Amino acid sequence: MGGEPNSDMYMSNEETVSPRRHWNETVMLQSLKTPTRLAALLIGALVLFLAMALPSVAQSIDDAIAKLTTDGYSDTAAAINALATSGSPRALPIVQALNDGKLQFSASDKKVFIVTATGLVEAVTGAPVATPPADISDVRANNRIRGLVNAALGALSLANPDPQKRIASADAVFKSRDEGALAALDTAIANETNSTVAIAFKAAKAAIILFKADAPVNDRVAAAQAIQLRGTQDAVALLRSLPADTPKPVLEAANASAKAIEYNLALWSMAQNAWYGLSLGSVLLLAAIGLAITFGVMGIINMAHGEMVMIGAYVTFVVQEIIRTRFPGLFDWSLTIALPLAFMTSGLVGIAIERTIIRWLYGRPLDTLLATWGISLALQQTVRSIFGANNREVGSPSWMSGSFQVGQLSITWGRMWIIVFALIVFAGLIAILRRTPLGLQMRAVTQNRSMASAMGIPTAWIDALTFGLGCGIAGIAGVALSQIDNVSPNLGQGYIIDSFMVVVFGGVGNLWGTLVGAMTLGIVNKFLEPVAGAVLGKIFVLVAIILFIQKRPRGLFALKGRAVES
Amino acid sequence: MSLFKTMTIAGAVLAGALTASAALAEDTIKVGVLHSLSGTMAISETTLKDTVLFLIDEQNKKGGVLGKKLEPVVVDPASNWPLFAEKARELISKDKVSVVFGCWTSVSRKSVLPVFKELNSILFYPVQYEGEESERNVFYTGAAPNQQAIPAVDYLMSADGGSVKRWVLAGTDYVYPRTTNKILEAYLKAKGVAAEDIMINYTPFGHSDWQSIVADIKKFGSAGKKTAVVSTINGDANVPFYKELGNQGIKATDIPVVAFSVGEEELAGLDAKPLVGHLAAWNYFESIKTPENAQFIKDWQAFTKNPKRTTNDPMEATVIGFHAWVAAVTKAGTTDTDKVIDTLPGTKVPNLTGGTAEVLPNHHITKPVYIGEIKADGQFDIVWQTKSLVPGAAWSSYLEGSKDLVADWVTLKCGNYNTITKKCGG
């Protein structure tokens, strides 16, 4: 737009062409990139037509702007509704700016501004503002406003070139059931080429018709059946929230649809519990697998095991801090970089502990328990003195954020990668124990120390290395756990009991037992939690394990042979 | 200089310093600080220890109290409840402190109560709690349930709060959430909310796997009525809880969560962007714009030499308690326990949000209530506040066992006076 158009003039004089031409240009630009150009053009034409047919429309956006400058939630809400129905081309950018927190106002000038990448612009005219007014401040939003903004954006952006945005906008209409959007929705459905988006559009339309009191009963029944296709929890909510005075056939159709969806969802919720169980199991596996070496293979009751996990998590924090300040581009690699460092740090701390304290206490389990408990407290307080008592923020790299949908099951990337990672670590550890000379020596030393020594194996160093390996694996677990838990000095405490439980339940000295034990505990926990609650669920599991150990003292997969008997 | 000589001089200097400090000690008023500096609660309580040290430093710059300097005595009860009682005894009998600022969890407060009664000293307790208590030796400067939980629920029921009809009461499994939720349940039912529209869920301390509980909440919330979560989840468990909410795509516009234990400090440990719009109810927020608050934040950050150090609600409660004690001691002209306890009710000190906190006869104080929405930067945007100050009620009027009880240490000299039987003692 050329020059500085007078906003008041534009407001009062509908014949001013420049803003409308601007809108048309935007539409044309968008239309070049999209297969739905016809839809966009049609909507554009519709908006233009509405704008010309209703001379009072411009007035109402003027009112709406004035209301945005009063800094009251009720006025802001009224303004959003007015903007959504105004048909003004400037409505979308203004509501979008409010959604993004980029809308500002000046009470003294009665003007509203949008913060853009290039600077401040006047919201109504789009003209750049050289010097912002002194009393400029953000238009504030609360949850009520945000809900209205979402609904308004839904109605306003049905013709967005981005299919994801169109689906989001269809969902917003589905939730708001704004009858005003029906015409635009029809146009959009007619022009939609993307089948996924079309389904979303149709569901939104069905939602509106279902609640439209003056629509024919047959249409409403059909709408209730159409919504069943959506199959989600919010569809059930919608079907169940029909007012009581709705005609009976409609209510019955809605109930039938809701029941069908609910049955389907109940099946999915089983799958969901199983998935959550696997996820919890993988966390338990990560925490316990290092202990399966130190406790399971070597027989050391290492109460400081949780602190090794914590050290791994803090290594991740330090790595991320350095990356944030020095090499921001590497952030997505931060966890990959932290893995070997965490392994080495925790491993070296473990070796140091073994060399200085634990090796003097072999064969004295009670002393080892007390000494390592003391070490765990000392390590916690050391970390607290260095990093402070507060939680430290460890960010998630982009490939671990967000979730994806499998049917009605939403799976978060972070949890999925942790399961994969736990299995990789498990496989790696098995490979080390079975396929490397170090693993061979470790097994030899733990099975028959004097014989191994006679064969020339440096048993003392193998002990240190084995303990270091167990601790290093715990450090790796810390990297993964930093993604789902608090990175605080107490991080490890929460896992030590669970880890021992997994190892004892699975069978001391057997890695496969640890895997099966962790997964079993995870799944049992998650199926019990919805029924018994988190607290009782944990107690049940603990009691069940105690009873199980009475029956099978060596756990699920007991080691057999002479080495064990001695 | 020979080694021997150096050591003699060093020894002499040291001895001199010791005598000097001993001489100084006679002219000071000792203030006990009983907050955990290690263990689970260190995350929250360390800040309050620093706050008391900061306040003492400020007061000493103004010349102290009654012409004497204040001297802090800091002990570490290490998040160990019985140790709280031992350390309290040590502070009162051995160090002879005039007043103690301390405790965070209710169980630690309950553990030191007998000690304060037996040795007759004063405890200022600065954290929001479940109420149902009023002791002669304790002053409660945090919020009682009617100063935090009830107004928050009222807000959610209002049009601005989203006209919530269905409620999830989620808490950590211990006394504060259990009592608060009992009060809230009774209150909601009194407001006509049906039993099937209330879901109560407890989790252990430090719960970290929230997947199925959040999925449950999501399911409960999609029954067609506007749903909100009232969270009394405490401590570390909050971070994974909010992370899971973000992961499962529960936005504040769908199911808002109002928390009573999440403040600026807790948010500093996580990425607040997915949490925008979730709520917290407190009597103070760092983002409240008053000259008093701006000055306080500036001085606090200068004292801690950390320009990013946040402030929070229990800190403000500590500030109010400290100033009220200073005012009462100044007025009474002595640090004698009985005289200070008698002087404290009626004492008015400014709070940090532009109002006045008055110590009431039931040893609670008047407070404004604010509802804040989490912003992307981890601060709060105030969306609602009570029109006037709310006086703290020791006993909830919504619980069967306590609705007839009143606490009044000025005229009735009783913490649990039964208005029906006209007897002291519940």
Interface residues (C-beta under 8 A of the other chain):
Chain A: Y73 G101 R140 N142 N143 R144 R146 G147 N150 Q233 D234 V236 A237 L238 R240 S241 S269 Q272 N273 Y276 S279 L280 V283 Q380 Q381 R384 G388 A389 N390 N391 R392 E393 G395 G402 S403 S410 T412 G414 R415 I484 D485 N486 V487 S488 P489 N490 Q493 G494 K526 E529 P530 G533 A534 V535 K538
Chain B: L37 S38 G39 T40 A42 I43 T46 A159 D160 G161 G162 D173 N201 Y202 T203 P204 G206 H207 S208 D209 Q211 S212 I213 A215 D216 K218 K219 S222 A223 G224 K225 D236 V239 P240 K243 N247 Q248 G249 A252 T253 P256 E265 E266 A268 G269 L270 D271 G277 L279 E373 A376 D381 V383
